[in-house]
Every structure is written in C-alpha cells, then in structure tokens.
C-alpha cells in the first residue's frame, strides 16, 4: 500500500467514525440526552476535562472531539459550568 493509499484509507475511516457519531448524537439528543460543544483547547486542558468527566459524571457520557453528550442533564449542567 502506498503512502497516498494509506492516507486515503485513514481519512475514510475517520470520516466514517464522524458520521456514525453524528447519527448516534442526533438519536441520543432526541431521547433526551444533552449535547455540549466545547471551544478549542490545548491537549493538556483536554486531559483535565477527560479526568473530570470520569471522576464526577454519574450518567453515561459519549464524546468525539469537542462534542460531549450527557445522559444525565445534571452532569451536563455541571460540565458546562466547569468547562465553558
């Protein structure tokens, strides 16, 4: 496989994951989940966000990039107050 083919394959896989997540996100929001979109941040800040979510969120959480989905609206509220 050439470098060009490999890069195309990686881009294709990334695009499929993003489309799948968008479909999942739309379905979950219709079911009452809360979507929160963060502003761009440094990698270090992202590590702190991930740790905070694992430590403090009670309900299920899904994420891709800066988009976060919370099953429990209270988690989304606390998350928004902390990180937005």
Secondary structure, DSSP 8 states (H G I E B T S, - for coil): --HHHHHHHHHHHHHHHHHHHHHHHHHHHHTT-EEEE-----HHHHHHHHHHHHHH--S-EEEETTEEEESSHHHHHHHHHHH-
